[in-house]
C-alpha cells in the first residue's frame, strides 16, 4: 500500500498576488486546503520540504499527513502550480479526507518479466498505453503501483485492465470499458531467418555480394559465349590486326 508522507503547514491571512509573492520570498509556498465539511483554509508550507516530497515521485497518489497549526489531518495533493521556466512550485492544493470516504487517484503502472515475452525477444516493442491508471479506493488502501506481467506476450498481444490483479476494495475509475494498459507492437524476424548466415541469405535472395555457387573455384574462367569484360575488349583492340 501507499506510503504516508508528513508535511507541516501554517494558516495565512494575506490573499492576492502581492501576499503570495511575499510568502515565496520567505522560502515558503502558498496553498489552500479544502474538502469535507470544513471551510477552505489558505495555508503556507516550507518550500524545501514540499519540493523534496514532490520529487520523490507519485506525489498525487500518496497519503499525506498534514500538520496544520499543530493539528494533524489526512489529505491528498490535488494540484501543484509550477513556474513555467524554473519548475519551482508556486502554489499547492490539498484535499481533506473524511473517514470512510473513497478517493480517486492516479496510480503508476509497472511492467515486469520483459525477458519472458516471446514478442519482445523477436524484436517487438513494448507499448505502455497508460503509464498511470485512475483507481477508486479507500485512502488507506491506495496501491503504490499496479503490475503488468509480460510473460508469454507475443507480438500483437495486449494486457487489459481486467487481466490485472487489483487489491481488495480497489476498482478502476472507468467501469464500462475493458481498456488496454500495455501491448507488444511491431514485427519480429522470422524464425528461419534468425539462424541463416548473411551470405547464404543473400545468395538465396539473388542479391549482389552473394556467395559463389557450390563447386565454382575462385577466379574460374567465365562460361563459353559470355561477353568479355570492358577491360578485355580494350586489350583486344590493341593487338595487331585488331579492328579499331
C-alpha positions as CSV (number, residue, x, y, z in Angstrom):
1,X,0.0,0.0,0.0
2,X,1.0,3.6,-0.4
3,X,3.4,5.3,1.9
4,X,2.3,8.2,4.1
5,X,4.4,11.4,4.0
6,X,4.3,14.1,6.6
7,X,4.2,17.9,5.9
8,X,3.8,20.9,8.1
9,X,1.8,24.0,7.3
10,X,0.6,27.2,8.8
11,X,-2.6,29.1,8.1
12,X,-2.2,32.5,6.4
13,X,-4.3,35.7,6.2
14,X,-2.9,37.6,3.3
15,X,-4.6,37.0,-0.1
16,X,-3.7,38.1,-3.6
17,X,-0.6,38.2,-5.8
18,X,1.4,40.5,-3.5
19,X,0.9,38.3,-0.4
20,X,1.8,35.2,-2.4
21,X,5.0,36.8,-3.7
22,X,5.9,37.7,-0.1
23,X,5.4,34.1,1.0
24,X,7.6,32.8,-1.8
25,X,10.4,35.3,-0.9
26,X,10.4,33.8,2.6
27,X,11.1,30.3,1.1
28,X,7.6,29.1,1.5
29,X,4.8,28.0,-0.8
30,X,1.2,29.4,-0.6
31,X,-1.6,26.9,-0.8
32,X,-5.2,26.0,0.0
33,X,-6.8,23.2,1.9
34,X,-10.4,22.3,1.1
35,X,-12.9,19.5,1.1
36,X,-15.0,17.7,3.7
37,X,-17.4,19.6,5.9
38,X,-15.0,22.4,6.9
39,X,-14.4,25.6,5.1
40,X,-11.4,26.1,2.8
41,X,-8.3,27.4,4.5
42,X,-5.4,29.3,3.0
43,X,-2.1,27.9,4.1
44,X,1.7,28.1,3.5
45,X,4.3,25.4,3.6
46,X,8.1,25.2,3.7
47,X,9.3,25.1,0.1
48,X,12.2,22.8,0.7
49,X,10.1,20.0,2.4
50,X,7.3,20.3,-0.2
51,X,9.8,20.1,-3.1
52,X,11.6,17.1,-1.7
53,X,8.3,15.2,-1.3
54,X,7.2,16.1,-4.8
55,X,10.5,15.0,-6.5
56,X,10.3,11.6,-4.8
57,X,7.6,10.7,-7.2
58,X,4.0,9.6,-7.1
59,X,3.2,12.7,-5.1
60,X,-0.5,12.8,-6.1
61,X,-1.2,9.1,-5.1
62,X,0.4,9.3,-1.7
63,X,-1.5,9.8,1.5
64,X,-0.3,13.0,3.3
65,X,-0.4,13.6,7.0
66,X,-0.6,17.4,7.1
67,X,0.1,19.1,10.4
68,X,-1.7,22.5,10.2
69,X,-1.1,24.8,13.2
70,X,-0.4,21.7,15.4
71,X,-3.5,19.7,14.2
72,X,-2.8,16.7,12.1
73,X,-5.2,15.6,9.3
74,X,-5.1,13.3,6.3
75,X,-5.1,14.9,2.9
76,X,-4.3,14.3,-0.7
77,X,-2.4,16.6,-3.0
78,X,-4.8,17.7,-5.8
79,X,-2.7,20.2,-7.8
80,X,0.7,21.9,-7.9
81,X,1.3,25.0,-9.9
82,X,4.9,25.2,-11.3
83,X,6.8,28.1,-12.7
84,X,6.9,27.5,-16.5
85,X,10.6,28.5,-16.7
86,X,12.2,27.2,-13.4
87,X,9.7,24.5,-12.4
88,X,9.7,25.9,-8.9
89,X,6.5,25.1,-7.0
90,X,4.4,28.3,-6.7
91,X,1.1,27.0,-5.3
92,X,-0.3,23.8,-3.8
93,X,-3.8,22.5,-3.4
94,X,-4.7,19.9,-0.8
95,X,-8.0,17.9,-0.3
96,X,-9.2,16.8,3.1
97,X,-10.1,13.1,3.6
98,X,-13.1,12.1,5.7
99,X,-13.3,8.8,7.5
100,X,-15.0,6.2,5.3
101,X,-14.7,8.2,2.1
102,X,-13.5,6.8,-1.2
103,X,-10.8,8.6,-3.2
104,X,-9.9,8.6,-6.9
105,X,-6.1,8.5,-7.5
106,X,-3.8,8.0,-10.5
107,X,-1.6,5.0,-9.7
108,X,1.6,4.3,-11.8
109,X,1.9,1.2,-13.9
110,X,4.9,-1.1,-13.5
111,X,5.8,-3.8,-16.1
112,X,7.7,-6.9,-15.2
113,X,9.1,-10.1,-16.9
114,X,10.1,-8.4,-20.2
115,X,12.7,-11.1,-20.7
116,X,9.8,-13.7,-20.7
117,X,7.9,-12.1,-23.6
118,X,8.4,-14.0,-26.9
119,X,7.3,-10.9,-28.8
120,X,9.9,-8.7,-27.3
121,X,12.6,-11.3,-28.0
122,X,11.6,-11.3,-31.7
123,X,12.1,-7.6,-31.9
124,X,8.7,-6.3,-30.8
125,X,8.3,-3.1,-28.9
126,X,6.6,-2.6,-25.5
127,X,3.9,0.0,-25.8
128,X,2.7,1.3,-22.4
129,X,-0.7,2.7,-23.3
130,X,-1.4,4.0,-19.8
131,X,1.5,5.0,-17.6
132,X,-1.0,5.7,-14.8
133,X,-4.4,4.2,-14.2
134,X,-7.2,6.0,-12.2
135,X,-8.4,3.9,-9.3
136,X,-11.1,4.3,-6.7
137,X,-10.3,3.0,-3.2
138,X,-10.2,3.7,0.5
139,X,-7.4,6.2,1.4
140,X,-5.6,3.6,3.4
141,X,-5.7,1.1,0.5
142,X,-4.0,3.2,-2.2
143,X,-1.6,0.9,-4.1
144,X,1.9,2.2,-4.7
145,X,1.6,0.8,-8.3
146,X,-0.2,-1.8,-10.4
147,X,1.8,-4.6,-12.0
148,X,1.6,-5.7,-15.6
149,X,3.1,-9.2,-16.2
150,X,4.5,-9.5,-19.7
151,X,5.2,-13.3,-19.5
152,X,4.1,-15.1,-22.7
153,X,3.1,-12.0,-24.6
154,X,3.7,-12.2,-28.3
155,X,3.6,-9.5,-31.0
156,X,0.1,-8.2,-31.2
157,X,-0.9,-9.2,-27.7
158,X,-2.4,-6.7,-25.2
159,X,-2.9,-6.6,-21.5
160,X,-6.3,-5.2,-20.5
161,X,-7.3,-3.9,-17.1
162,X,-9.4,-7.0,-16.5
163,X,-6.3,-9.1,-16.6
164,X,-4.5,-7.2,-13.8
165,X,-4.9,-8.3,-10.2
166,X,-6.0,-5.3,-8.1
167,X,-6.1,-5.3,-4.2
168,X,-9.3,-5.9,-2.4
169,X,-11.6,-2.9,-2.5
170,X,-9.7,-1.2,-5.3
171,X,-11.6,-0.7,-8.6
172,X,-10.8,1.1,-11.9
173,X,-12.4,4.5,-12.2
174,X,-13.5,3.6,-15.7
175,X,-16.1,0.9,-15.2
176,X,-17.8,0.4,-18.5
177,X,-14.7,-0.4,-20.7
178,X,-12.0,-3.1,-20.5
179,X,-9.3,-0.7,-21.6
180,X,-5.8,-1.6,-22.7
181,X,-2.9,-0.9,-20.3
182,X,0.1,-2.2,-22.4
183,X,0.8,-4.2,-25.6
184,X,3.6,-5.6,-27.6
185,X,3.7,-4.0,-31.0
186,X,5.9,-4.2,-34.1
187,X,7.1,-7.0,-36.3
188,X,9.6,-9.7,-35.3
189,X,12.1,-11.5,-37.5
190,X,11.1,-14.9,-39.0
191,X,12.5,-17.8,-37.0
192,X,14.2,-19.3,-40.1
193,X,16.0,-16.1,-40.8
194,X,17.4,-15.9,-37.3
195,X,19.7,-19.0,-37.9
196,X,20.6,-18.3,-41.6
197,X,24.1,-16.8,-42.2
198,X,24.0,-13.5,-44.0
199,X,26.0,-14.8,-47.1
200,X,23.5,-17.7,-47.5
201,X,20.6,-15.4,-47.1
202,X,22.0,-13.0,-49.8
203,X,22.6,-15.9,-52.2
204,X,19.0,-17.2,-51.7
205,X,17.7,-13.7,-52.4
206,X,19.9,-13.3,-55.5
207,X,21.4,-10.0,-54.2
208,X,24.8,-8.6,-55.0
209,X,27.6,-10.0,-52.8
210,X,26.1,-13.4,-52.8
211,X,28.4,-16.4,-52.2
212,X,29.6,-18.2,-55.4
213,X,27.8,-21.3,-56.5
214,X,28.9,-24.6,-55.0
215,X,31.8,-26.2,-56.9
216,X,32.9,-23.0,-58.5
217,X,36.6,-22.4,-58.0
218,X,37.8,-18.9,-57.1
219,X,38.9,-17.0,-60.2
220,X,37.3,-19.6,-62.6
221,X,37.0,-18.6,-66.3
222,X,33.7,-17.2,-67.4
223,X,31.3,-19.6,-69.2
224,X,31.7,-20.1,-73.0
225,X,29.9,-17.4,-75.0
226,X,30.0,-14.9,-72.2
227,X,30.7,-11.3,-73.3
228,X,34.2,-10.1,-72.4
229,X,34.6,-7.6,-69.7
230,X,35.2,-3.9,-70.6
231,X,38.9,-4.2,-69.9
232,X,39.4,-7.3,-72.0
233,X,37.7,-5.6,-75.0
234,X,40.2,-2.7,-74.9
235,X,43.1,-5.1,-74.8
236,X,41.9,-6.9,-77.9
237,X,41.7,-3.7,-79.8
238,X,45.4,-3.0,-79.3
239,X,46.5,-6.4,-80.8
240,X,48.0,-6.3,-84.4
241,X,45.3,-6.8,-86.9
242,X,42.6,-5.9,-84.4
243,X,39.8,-3.7,-85.7
244,X,39.6,-0.2,-84.4
